[in-house]
């Protein structure tokens, strides 16, 4: 019978595991020394040119023996990392991701992995998504240890998000995109991040904020930014310099259904160069609103609302 990941113990706690690793290795400083972490834990680390140009790092398993490889295809430094900040930071995030695979018990259990990822296992695809999501969550905590990030966020200005994120990116040696995703998880309000494909079509990247298990809205492929939204104004008018709009009608974002009628919104939106746009929504409920919150942070009984 194929192994179903819902019925075996693969629900590890990546963030806790990352913090525990940093504390045990006395490595709680920024930027985190990832090479030293591998050395202290006897995880074989190699710097080699990989055929796969899209992969900045990978993990190779031979039974219970693992080997982490950082792609040096575009490296020009003796240490194996690129001198180009964007390439180096991509290598660092990928290496942190692979360290997650090495550190999490279920990931390095060769027998378990073989059963879960067997071609005949109907749950294989879903488990692989779960496994990679866990490694990404681990990497985010490893590169941005919460105690260090908390200290930086005390001075963070939400009215100057991009400059603040860039400064944090420099401190932790990560890309602006990674910094923005991590920071928005600490927001006190729902956070949405938009990017655009080569055709100019808006795409939303899923981001979770502090008090929501899933935040905001989902823009389906091919969707346009909402008419009347601030991010829509920025996208349509390069000369627009407005950074916040108050007391917006919630139907701009949520449609005209009854669940949208009891809301007023404040939206912050910023251009972030080639990355697209960053948009935040603060949602305020009117006193007479009678909708029911679901436990997921979205709203139930309304198919038009995507949590």
C-alpha positions, -999 to 999 in steps of 0.1 A, spaced: 0 0 0 15 34 -10 26 57 19 3 87 24 22 116 39 -10 126 58 -6 94 79 31 94 87 52 118 107 65 141 81 50 173 95 82 186 109 87 221 122 113 237 99 116 271 116 122 255 150 147 231 135 166 260 119 168 280 151 179 249 170 207 243 145 219 279 148 219 278 186 237 245 188 264 257 164 267 291 181 260 307 147 233 332 156 248 362 137 242 380 104 250 371 78 248 334 88 279 314 78 264 285 59 297 268 51 306 267 88 272 251 96 280 223 71 315 218 85 303 216 121 276 190 113 299 169 90 276 175 60 298 170 29 298 203 10 313 206 -25 315 235 -50 312 222 -85 298 233 -119 264 216 -124 250 209 -158 216 222 -147 220 260 -151 188 267 -132 200 250 -100 222 270 -77 227 241 -53 215 205 -50 216 175 -26 227 141 -38 218 110 -18 234 76 -19 216 55 7 219 75 39 250 93 26 242 129 15 264 153 -4 255 190 -9 268 207 -40 268 244 -47 268 253 -84 299 272 -94 290 277 -130 289 314 -126 313 318 -96 344 338 -99 357 337 -63 381 312 -47 355 304 -20 331 291 -47 305 319 -43 299 346 -70 311 381 -65 279 393 -82 255 400 -52 224 386 -70 241 354 -80 257 349 -46 225 355 -28 208 329 -50 235 305 -41 231 312 -4 193 307 -4 197 274 -24 224 262 0 202 271 30 174 251 13 197 221 9 209 223 45 172 220 54 170 187 35 201 176 54 188 187 88 152 176 88 149 139 99 123 128 74 142 144 45 174 125 51 157 91 58 165 73 26 141 45 31 112 68 38 120 91 9 122 61 -14 87 50 -4 72 85 -5 86 94 -39 82 61 -56 67 65 -91 38 42 -82 28 62 -51 -3 83 -60 7 108 -32 42 113 -46 36 147 -62 18 162 -32 45 150 -8 73 165 -30 56 199 -28 54 195 10 90 185 13 102 215 -8 80 239 11 95 227 43 130 232 30 121 267 19 106 276 53 138 262 69 160 283 46 140 315 54 145 310 91 181 300 87 190 331 67 168 354 88 169 341 124 139 355 142 157 369 172 180 389 149 152 400 126 130 411 155 158 435 165 160 449 130 122 452 127 120 475 158 133 503 136 115 492 104 94 519 87 64 505 68 61 538 49 96 531 34 93 494 27 117 491 -2 147 509 13 141 491 46 140 457 29 171 465 9 190 474 41 178 441 57 188 422 26 223 437 29 226 428 66 215 391 60 230 388 25 198 379 8 180 392 -23 154 420 -21 126 395 -31 135 371 -3 138 400 22 103 413 12 87 379 15 102 374 49 93 409 61 57 407 50 52 376 71 57 399 101 33 426 90 4 434 113 -19 435 83 -26 414 52 3 415 27 1 409 -10 31 407 -34 26 411 -71 49 404 -101 43 406 -138 51 380 -165 67 389 -199 32 398 -212 26 423 -184 0 401 -168 -3 404 -130 6 374 -109 2 373 -71 28 355 -50 13 339 -19 25 356 13 14 350 48 12 378 74 14 376 111 -22 370 121 -35 352 89 -28 316 80 -35 326 43 -38 363 34 -57 384 11 -66 374 -24 -56 352 -52 -53 367 -87 -58 339 -113 -35 336 -143 -44 363 -168 -62 385 -143 -59 423 -143 -52 444 -112 -84 457 -97 -97 490 -112 -94 517 -86 -67 500 -66 -35 519 -58 -13 492 -73 -34 494 -104 -28 531 -106 9 527 -102 10 501 -129 -11 522 -153 6 556 -146 44 557 -144 42 593 -131 20 583 -101 39 589 -68 11 582 -44 21 555 -18 -11 551 2 -49 553 -2 -73 554 28 -110 545 32 -112 525 0 -144 507 -8 -137 470 -1 -155 460 -33 -125 473 -53 -106 442 -41 -133 418 -30 -161 423 -55 -197 434 -47 -208 404 -27 -223 409 8 -192 399 26 -174 430 11 -199 455 23 -187 458 58 -151 467 50 -130 498 44 -95 494 33 -62 512 34 -37 502 7 0 508 5 17 501 -28 53 504 -40 72 499 -73 101 475 -68 118 477 -102 119 446 -123 103 427 -94 69 443 -100 49 459 -72 44 453 -35 9 460 -21 -4 459 15 -40 460 26 -52 470 60 -87 457 65 -111 474 88 -145 460 98 -175 482 103 -194 477 135 -225 464 118 -207 437 98 -221 403 106 -199 379 86 -183 349 101 -146 344 103 -132 310 95 -104 295 114 -81 299 84 -81 337 84 -103 339 53 -141 337 52 -165 308 48 -197 302 29 -186 324 0 -171 309 -31 -161 343 -44 -138 349 -15 -104 332 -18 -86 329 15 
